């Protein structure tokens, strides 16, 4: 305002009329007045150095800079649900015609992801003026879906915002806008469209944790080594003192315990003795439902849904709407009899649903797991 006043009438500029003395006198007076005014402004500023220019003299709602910042806008894109491909038709030896969910020769585009209903626990506060991005956080649960709350949901919302699918705040609540954004992202990226964010969707957004850190590799046993029941050990199996600890709260009695995060299975006897443990290649998706299940059918040889792979010693423990899930040996190409993966690759998620095992471990499970045997998935 001072600058505007000075520009409108410059006190240092001589008037066009009047004598020289009057002009000089007026000029001197003007200079003195301006100096006094300027000194007053400086003194006032020094008297209160706690106020910035934007806040000095301002009150809430008075139109200060802080008041003019717009609030976040809640919203999201929408998408359609893609078709479901049924993975793995099986030809059972001692069971009726079933479908096993291990499309050994499929791509991620055609695989299904009917994710679990894990829900995060709400904790912490997320600042809304700088949403978290996919490169700054990771999910801490296996999957999230509509209704979930917590840090993993806030992380997801930040990643969706960074990717241009979500314009709302990182509130930590999986609401309808978040669901719409997830489905739009899954549609655009040729993922299974169900609104559930599991491993594949989280990997696509860059918020899935590194899996190698949770997988424990034990030394390969000497050739000819066997477990306490006399079954030969594979290169990724262990027994006795070499076996990683059995997870807490993993059931009781004779059972198989499958840890999805660690890609590891334990066989436990009825008297709570760990017989052996081994690495597997489980599902790339979120279709391995956690909880207590039971073996309900077995097939000495099963065929993948597309007829391109043989799945030896199939032991099924989960029925889903689109197929069955179970333990089996490493898939074999029908075309040339070669294996789809090596034992060294066990410990990585490579399957479409089932748990691939080294053949010696598959032979053990075939003998150990009778119909009705408990399978605990964590």
C-alpha positions in Angstrom: 0.0 0.0 0.0 2.9 2.3 0.8 4.4 1.6 -2.6 1.1 2.3 -4.3 0.9 5.6 -2.5 4.4 6.5 -3.4 3.8 5.7 -7.0 0.6 7.8 -7.1 2.3 10.8 -5.7 6.1 10.8 -5.3 7.0 13.3 -2.5 10.5 13.7 -4.0 9.3 15.0 -7.3 9.0 18.8 -7.7 5.6 20.3 -8.2 5.0 21.9 -11.6 3.9 25.2 -10.1 5.1 27.6 -7.3 8.4 29.2 -6.4 11.6 27.3 -5.8 11.6 28.0 -2.0 8.1 26.6 -1.6 9.2 23.6 -3.6 12.3 22.9 -1.5 10.3 23.5 1.7 7.6 21.1 0.7 10.2 18.6 -0.4 12.0 18.7 3.0 8.8 18.3 4.9 7.8 15.4 2.8 11.1 13.7 3.4 10.9 14.2 7.1 7.3 12.8 7.2 8.4 9.7 5.2 11.3 9.1 7.5 9.2 9.3 10.6 6.6 6.9 9.0 9.3 4.4 8.0 10.9 4.5 11.5 7.5 3.7 13.0 7.0 0.7 10.8 10.5 -0.7 11.7 9.8 -0.1 15.4 6.5 -1.9 15.1 8.1 -4.9 13.4 10.8 -5.1 16.0 8.3 -5.0 18.8 6.7 -8.4 17.8 9.0 -10.8 16.0 6.7 -13.8 16.6 4.3 -12.8 13.8 5.0 -13.4 10.1 3.7 -11.1 7.4 0.9 -13.6 6.7 -0.3 -13.9 10.3 0.4 -10.5 11.8 -2.9 -9.1 12.8 -4.8 -12.0 11.3 -7.5 -14.1 13.0 -9.1 -17.4 11.9 -11.4 -16.7 9.0 -10.0 -13.3 8.3 -8.6 -14.1 4.9 -5.0 -14.8 5.8 -2.8 -17.0 3.6 -3.4 -20.0 5.9 -7.2 -19.6 5.4 -6.9 -19.7 1.7 -5.5 -23.3 1.4 -8.1 -25.6 -0.2 -9.1 -28.8 1.7 -8.5 -32.2 0.0 -11.1 -33.4 -2.4 -12.5 -36.9 -1.9 -13.1 -38.9 -5.0 -11.8 -41.7 -7.3 -12.0 -43.4 -10.7 -14.2 -46.3 -11.4 -13.6 -49.5 -13.3 -15.3 -52.7 -14.5 -14.8 -56.2 -13.3 -12.9 -58.5 -15.6 -13.8 -62.1 -16.4 -12.6 -64.9 -14.3 -10.4 -67.7 -15.8 -10.8 -71.1 -14.1 -7.3 -72.4 -13.4 -6.3 -76.1 -13.4 -8.6 -79.0 -14.3 -7.5 -82.1 -12.5 -7.8 -85.8 -13.4 -8.0 -87.5 -10.0 -7.1 -91.1 -9.3 -9.1 -91.5 -6.2 -11.5 -88.6 -6.3 -14.2 -87.1 -8.5 -13.4 -84.6 -11.2 -12.1 -81.5 -9.6 -10.2 -78.3 -10.5 -6.9 -77.4 -8.8 -5.8 -73.8 -8.7 -2.2 -74.0 -10.0 -2.1 -72.8 -13.6 1.5 -73.8 -14.0 1.8 -72.4 -17.5 -0.4 -69.3 -17.2 0.6 -65.7 -17.2 -0.3 -63.1 -14.5 -2.9 -61.7 -16.9 -5.0 -64.8 -16.9 -4.7 -65.8 -13.3 -7.2 -65.1 -10.6 -6.8 -63.2 -7.3 -9.8 -63.9 -5.0 -8.1 -62.3 -2.1 -8.5 -63.0 1.6 -10.4 -60.7 4.0 -7.5 -59.7 6.2 -8.2 -56.4 7.8 -5.5 -54.0 9.1 -5.8 -52.4 12.6 -6.1 -48.7 12.8 -3.0 -47.0 14.2 -1.2 -43.7 13.8 -2.1 -40.4 12.1 -1.3 -39.6 8.5 -0.7 -35.9 7.5 -3.0 -35.0 4.6 -0.9 -32.2 3.1 1.7 -34.6 1.7 0.1 -38.0 0.9 2.4 -41.0 1.2 3.6 -42.4 -2.1 4.2 -45.9 -3.3 7.9 -45.4 -2.8 7.7 -44.4 0.8 5.7 -47.1 2.5 4.9 -50.8 2.3 1.9 -52.9 3.2 2.2 -54.9 6.4 -0.7 -57.3 5.9 -1.4 -59.9 3.2 -4.3 -58.0 1.6 -6.7 -55.2 2.2 -10.2 -54.7 0.8 -13.4 -52.6 1.3 -14.0 -51.9 5.0 -10.3 -52.4 6.1 -8.6 -49.7 8.1 -5.1 -49.0 9.2 -1.6 -48.0 8.0 -1.6 -50.5 5.0 -4.8 -48.8 3.7 -3.2 -45.3 4.1 -0.2 -46.6 2.2 -2.4 -48.0 -0.6 -4.2 -44.7 -0.9 -1.0 -42.7 -1.1 0.3 -45.1 -3.9 -3.0 -44.8 -5.8 -2.9 -41.0 -5.5 0.7 -41.0 -6.8 -0.4 -43.2 -9.7 -3.2 -40.9 -10.6 -6.1 -43.1 -9.6 -7.2 -41.5 -6.3 -7.7 -37.9 -5.3 -8.8 -38.3 -1.7 -6.9 -38.1 1.5 -4.7 -41.0 2.9 -7.3 -41.5 5.6 -6.5 -45.2 6.3 -10.1 -46.2 5.7 -10.9 -48.4 2.6 -14.0 -46.6 1.4 -15.9 -46.6 -1.8 -13.6 -44.1 -3.5 -10.6 -46.3 -2.7 -12.4 -49.3 -4.0 -13.2 -47.5 -7.3 -9.6 -46.4 -7.6 -8.3 -50.0 -7.0 -10.6 -51.4 -9.6 -9.6 -48.8 -12.2 -5.9 -49.5 -11.5 -6.5 -53.3 -11.8 -8.4 -52.9 -15.1 -5.7 -50.6 -16.6 -2.9 -52.9 -15.6 -4.5 -56.2 -16.7 -4.8 -57.6 -13.1 -7.6 -59.6 -11.7 -10.3 -57.0 -11.0 -12.0 -57.6 -7.6 -11.2 -54.4 -5.6 -8.9 -56.4 -3.3 -5.3 -55.4 -3.0 -3.1 -58.5 -2.5 0.4 -59.4 -3.6 0.1 -58.7 -7.4 -1.8 -55.4 -7.1 0.6 -54.2 -4.3 3.6 -55.2 -6.4 2.2 -53.2 -9.3 1.9 -50.1 -7.0 5.3 -50.6 -5.4 4.0 -51.2 -1.9 4.6 -54.9 -1.5 7.4 -55.8 1.0 10.6 -57.6 -0.1 9.8 -61.3 0.3 13.3 -62.6 0.5 13.8 -61.2 4.0 11.2 -63.5 5.4 12.3 -66.7 3.6 14.8 -68.8 5.6 17.1 -71.0 3.6 18.6 -73.9 5.5 21.8 -75.7 4.4 21.2 -78.6 1.9 21.3 -81.9 3.8 23.9 -84.5 2.9 22.9 -87.0 0.2 20.9 -89.8 1.7 19.7 -87.8 4.8 16.2 -88.8 6.0 13.7 -87.4 8.5 12.5 -89.0 11.7 10.1 -91.2 9.8 12.7 -92.4 7.3 11.6 -90.3 4.3 14.5 -88.8 2.2 15.1 -85.0 2.5 15.1 -82.8 -0.5 17.7 -80.1 -1.0 15.4 -77.5 0.6 14.2 -79.7 3.5 15.6 -80.0 7.0 14.9 -82.0 10.2 16.0 -82.0 13.8 18.1 -79.1 15.0 18.4 -77.6 11.5 14.7 -77.0 11.2 13.5 -73.4 11.6 11.2 -72.9 14.6 7.5 -73.8 14.2 5.4 -70.6 14.2 3.5 -69.8 17.4 -0.2 -70.3 17.5 -0.1 -72.8 14.6 -2.6 -75.4 15.9 -2.1 -78.7 17.6 -2.0 -82.4 16.9 -0.9 -84.0 13.6 -0.9 -81.3 10.9 0.8 -79.4 8.1 1.6 -75.8 8.9 2.1 -73.5 5.9 3.6 -70.0 6.5 2.8 -67.9 3.4 5.2 -65.1 4.2 8.1 -67.5 4.7 7.1 -69.9 1.9 7.7 -72.8 4.3 5.8 -75.9 5.5 6.3 -77.9 8.7 5.0 -81.5 9.2 4.1 -82.0 12.9 3.3 -85.4 14.5 0.3 -86.0 16.9 2.7 -85.7 19.8 3.9 -82.2 18.7 7.2 -83.2 17.2 8.3 -81.5 14.0 9.2 -84.3 11.6 10.6 -82.1 8.9 10.3 -78.6 7.3 10.8 -77.5 3.7 10.4 -74.5 1.3 7.7 -74.4 -1.3 6.6 -72.1 -4.2 3.2 -70.8 -3.2 0.7 -68.6 -4.9 1.6 -65.3 -6.5 -1.9 -64.1 -5.5 -4.0 -63.8 -2.4 -6.1 -67.0 -2.8 -4.4 -69.1 -0.1 -7.0 -68.5 2.6 -5.4 -68.3 6.1 -7.0 -70.5 8.9 -7.5 -74.2 9.7 -8.3 -76.5 6.8 -8.3 -80.2 6.2 -7.2 -82.4 3.3 -10.3 -83.5 1.4 -9.0 -85.3 -1.7 -5.8 -86.6 -3.3 -4.7 -87.4 -6.9 -1.6 -89.2 -7.7 -1.4 -87.2 -10.9 -3.3 -84.0 -11.9 -3.4 -82.0 -15.1 -3.3 -78.2 -15.2 -6.4 -76.5 -16.4 -4.9 -75.8 -19.9 -3.6 -79.3 -20.3 0.0 -78.1 -20.6 1.3 -79.3 -17.2 1.2 -82.4 -15.0 1.0 -81.9 -11.2 2.3 -84.9 -9.4 1.0 -86.1 -6.0 -1.8 -83.5 -5.6 -3.0 -83.2 -2.0 -6.0 -80.7 -1.9 -6.9 -78.7 1.2 -9.0 -75.8 -0.1 -12.0 -75.5 -2.4 -12.7 -72.1 -4.0 -15.3 -70.9 -6.3 -12.9 -71.1 -9.3 -10.9 -74.2 -8.4 -9.0 -76.2 -5.8 -5.7 -75.5 -4.0 -3.3 -78.1 -2.6 0.3 -79.3 -2.2 1.9 -81.1 -5.2 5.3 -81.7 -6.8 7.0 -79.4 -9.2 4.9 -79.1 -12.4 6.1 -80.9 -15.5 5.6 -79.8 -19.1 3.4 -82.2 -21.0 5.2 -81.3 -24.2 8.7 -82.4 -23.3 8.6 -83.7 -19.7 10.8 -80.9 -18.3 10.2 -79.2 -15.0 8.6 -75.8 -14.7 11.2 -74.7 -12.1 14.1 -76.0 -10.1 14.5 -76.8 -6.4 16.7 -73.7 -6.1 13.8 -71.6 -7.0 11.6 -72.9 -4.2 10.9 -70.2 -1.6 9.6 -67.8 -4.3 5.9 -67.3 -5.1 5.5 -68.8 -8.6 2.2 -70.7 -8.5 -1.3 -69.6 -9.4 -2.7 -71.0 -6.2 -1.1 -74.3 -5.1 2.1 -75.0 -3.2 4.8 -76.5 -5.4 7.2 -78.8 -3.6 10.4 -80.6 -4.4 9.5 -84.1 -5.4 10.9 -85.8 -2.3 8.8 -83.4 -0.2 5.7 -84.1 -2.3 6.3 -87.8 -1.8 6.4 -87.3 1.9 3.2 -85.2 2.0 1.4 -87.8 -0.2 2.2 -90.4 2.4 1.8 -88.3 5.5 -1.4 -86.4 4.8 -4.4 -88.7 4.9 -7.9 -87.5 4.1 -8.9 -85.3 7.0 -5.3 -84.2 8.0 -5.3 -80.7 9.4 -3.6 -77.9 7.4 -3.0 -74.7 9.2 -2.3 -71.7 6.9 -0.8 -68.5 8.5 
